[in-house]
Amino acid sequence: MKKYKVMLKTIDDIKVFAAAASCCEDDLDLSSGRYVVDAKSIMGIFSLDLSKPITLSAPESFNDEEFLSKIQKLIVTE
């Protein structure tokens, strides 16, 4: 699995992320602690603890540069 840390601070961030994710053919998951939700589900995203970075998981074969460029400002590096 490929993993990215993302920070969704505002409702607009969530909208941008969910719209970009919905265009992907691959299954994407978001996780916070022990909770995992479908990254294409706005309701699922809102159920996570968004006060800290969350983990985006994608299949090892994931290579969607368009998606990654759309969410580039949401990816955090630590």
N, C-alpha and C positions, 0 to 999 in steps of 0.2 A: 504494500500500500504506500502511496505517496501521501505525505501529510504536510499541511500548510497551517500556520497560525493566522487567524483573521480576527480583526477587532471591528465589531459592528456597534458603533457608538450612537447612531441616530436612526430614526425611522427611514430616512432617505438611504442610508447605508444598507439597511435591510432590504429595501425595495430594489436597489441596484444589484445587490448580491443575488436575491431570489430571481430576478429577471434574467441575469446572466446564467445562473445555474439551470433555469428551465430550458435554455437553449442547448444544453449539453445532452448528448445521448448516453453518456456514462452515468452510472449510479454514483451519487455524491452524498456523503454523510457529514453532519456536523456533530461534534461531541463536546460536552462540558461536564467534567467529572464523570459520573457513570451513566449519564443520559446521552443517548444517540438519537438523532432525528434525521429525516430526509432533508437534504440541503435545498431541495426545490419547494419545500413547504414553508410558507410564511408563518403559519400558525405554529409549526414545529419550531421554527427559529425563535419565535417569541416565548416559547416555553423554556428556553435555555437561560442560564445566568449570563447576561450580556455585559456584566460589569468588568469582565476580564476577557482576555483573548480566548477564543474557542478554536477547536481543531477541525479543519476540513480534511476529510479522508477521501482519496480517489484511488481507483485501481492502478496498479503498477504501469499498465499500458496507457494511462491517461496522458494525453499530449494535446490539449485544447488551448492553443496559444491565444485565440480570440477571447475565450473565457478568462484566462489569466490576465490578459491586458485590461479587461473590463473591471476586474477586482483588484488590480495592482495596488491602488491606494489603500485598500483594506487589509492587505497582507502585512503582518508585522514580523520583524526580524529581531530576535533577542540573543 
